[in-house]
Amino acid sequence: MNLIDSHCHIDFEQFDPDRDQVLANAAEVGVKRFVNPGIDMETSRRAGQLARQYPNLYAAIGFHPNEAAQVNDEALSSLIELAAEEKVVAIGEIGLDYHWDRAPRSEQRSAFEAQLKLAKDLDLPVIIHQRKAAADTMAVLRQWGVGGDHPGLDLHAFSGDIAMVEEAVELGFYMGIGGPITFKNARELPAIVRAMPLERILIETDAPFLSPHPLRGKRNEPARVKLVAEKLADLFGLELEALAAQTTANADTLFRSPKTP
């Protein structure tokens, strides 16, 4: 088994007591690699530090929309410095969040667009967060991704509809699927996921959040990406190993092996 957790926050304090054991648990079920996105400057730096410490952990750097107020010229310069590290594989997670609205929407959009420009300048793929902001997110990304002239993109924790799937595929984006696909009340999501080309799907945990069924409500951890993979294999009528191989190949393409071992 060769799985990649394409989105987990191993740097978060929830893992301070047992981080080594959490990563060992994941290795035991075949999770070979991990991508750890930042949400602000502190977590971006920490993601880079952990990437240096753990051979199979990789970092993404950026400012979550809730932290949009921190994005200025100095912060962008600091991201450029962090991006020079070999194991930084993406800009993210960045985007728009209209659920919490912890920053004015105009400020969120400005920070989002500045970091998208940075990703193009640095030729790094992007990890997108969007919550209750699908239309505005896609409006920004449509302009950024026109003509396929972009370094790659993951719509993390995909929560859009089939029309959004179709546009994402047309623009050459990937879609991240995690614990919610296993939830018993996820009535529409399975049909939406089945509309996705398998070669455009990434699997993720978003640990410590969104633990899959039957562990919903508990601290999530990367080992549980296997539960997501099992659900997807069932949806697509595939053997688990085949599903794992394809989603791992997708992650390798987006995050550009040989940066990943």
N, C-alpha and C positions, 0 to 999 in steps of 0.2 A: 504494500500500500504506500502511495506517495501523495500525500495531501499537503496543500498550502492553506494556512489561515491568512487570507488576504487583508484582514482588518481586525486587529486586536490591540488593546491598550495595556500591554504588559507593564508599562511604566507606571500605571496608576497605583495609588497607595494601597488599594485592595489586595495587591499582590506582594506587598513588602514582606509579609511574614513567611511566604512560602513560594517565592518566584521560581526558584530552581526546581522545586517539586512539581509545580504547575507545568513547566516546560518538559519535564521528564514524563509526566502523565500524557502529554500530547505525543511525545515521541513513541510511547508504548503502543499507541493506536495508529501510528503511521503518519502523523503530522510532522513533516520534515523541515518546513520553513514557515516563517511568520513575518508579516509586515505590520509595523507599529507606527501609526500616524500620530503626529502631534496635534494639539488643539490651540496652542499658544507658544510663546517663545520658550517658557520653562519646560513644557512637555516635549517640544521639538528638540531641545538640547538633551533632555533626558533620553529620548528615543535614540538619539545618536550615540549617547554614552552606552546604552544597553546593547546597541548593535555592535559596538566595539568589544563588548564583554562576551556576547554570545555569538558563536560562529553562524548560526542559522537564523538569526534575527536581523531584520532590515528595517530601516527607518524611513518615514515620510515626515515632511516638515511643513508647517503652515499654521494659519489662524482660522479656527472655527468661526462661523458667523456670530456666535455669541460674544466673541472676543474681537469683533471688528474695530472697536475703538482703539485697539493697540496697533493697528496697521498704519504705519507712516513710513517715511523714507528711511529712517533709521532701522525700523523693523525689517523692511525689505532688504536693506543692505546686510543685516544679520542673517537673513535666510540665504542670501547668496553665499555668504561665508560657510554656513552649515552645509549647503548643497555641494560644496567641494569635497566633502567626505565621501569615500568610495562606496559606503554602504547606504547612502541616501538614495532611494530609488524613485521617489515621487514627491510632488507638492500636495499636501493635504493633511487633515481634511479641511476643505474650504467649501464655501457655498452660501446658501440662504436658509434661514430658519425663522418661519413666521409663527411657529407654535409658541416658543418662549418669548420671542420679540425682545431679547435683552439688549439689542442695539437697534437704533432707527434703521428702517429698511433701506433708506438711501445710503446710509453708512455701510450697511452690510453689502450692498451692491458694489459700492466703490472698492471695498476691501476685496471682494470676490474678483472683480475685474482686474485689479492690480496684481493679484496673485496668479490669475490665469495668464496675464501678460508675462509675468516672471517665469512661469512654467515654459512658455514658448521660448523665451529668451534663453533659458537654461537647457532646453530640449529635454524636459522631464515630464513624465505622465502625471496625471492629476487624479486625486481621490476626492469625490464630491459628496458633500452632505447637503441634503435638502429635506426640509420637513414643512409640510403644508405650504410649499412654495414652488410646486412643480412647474407651473406656467412661466413664472419669472425666471426660474433656473434654466429652463430650456430656451427661453428667449435669449439669455446671455450666452449659453453654450452653442446655440445655433449660429450666432455670429462668430464665436471663437472657433468653431469646428468646421466652418464652411469650406467645402472643397476637399475635405479630408486633410487639410493643412494643420495638423496638430500632432503632438507627441504621444497621444493616447489618453484615455480617460475611463475611470471606474465610477459609475453611479452607485455608490455605496448604499447598502440597506434599501434596495430598490422598493419603492412604494407607489409607482405610477401605474397607469392603465396600459392597455394594449396599444393605444395610439402612441404613447410615450415610448414603449418598446420599439415600435416600428421606426420612430424618428431616431432613437438611439442607435439602432442597427444601421440606418441609412448614414448616420454621421460617423460610424465606425467606433462607437463607444462600447464598453463592457458594462455589465450589470452585476452588482454584488448581492448575493442571496444568503441570508442568515437564519437565525432561529425562528423568526415569524412564519416561515414556510411550514413549520411543524405544528404551529398552534392550532388547536381544535376550532377556534373561531375565525381562522383565516379562510373564509369561504371563497373569496374571489382570487386570492393570490395564486393558488395552484394553476388555474386556467391561464392566468397572465404569464406565469413562469413557463408553462408549456408552449407559449407563443414565442419564446426566446430561442434563437439559434443556440444550440449547445456550445458552439465555439465562441459565444459572447458572454458566457456565465462564469463568474468567479464565486467561490464560496468563502464565507467569513463567519466570525462569531460576534464581533463588536464587544468581546469580553472587556470588562466584567458585566456587560449589559446583555439583555435579550437572550437569556439562556433558553435553549430549545426544550420542547416537551420531551420527556416527562419531568424535566428539571426546571420548568419555568418558575421564575421568582427567586431562584437561587443565584449566587454569584456564578457568572458564566466563566468558562475558561477554554483555551484553544482546543483541548482534546475533544470538545463537543462539536467541533466542525464536522466530525465524522457522522454525527446524527443528522446534520444538514445534508451531507453527501448521501446518506442512506435514503433520506426522503426524496431527494432529487433523482436518485437512481430508480426509485420506485415510480416516480412521475413519468420518467422518460423510458421506462421499460428496459433499463440497462443493468448489467452487472456492476456492482459497486466499484470494482477495480477499473472498469472502463470509464465510469463517471469521474473517478479520482484522476485518472490519467489525462482526461480532456481538460478538466478545470485547472489542473496543475500546468498543463501546456499553455492554457490561456493566460494564467498569471505570469508564466515565464515570458510570454510574448509581450504582455503589457509592461512588466517591470524589467524586461530586457536581460535575460541571461546573456552573458556569463556573469553579471553582477551577483546573481543568485547561484549557489554551488550546486 
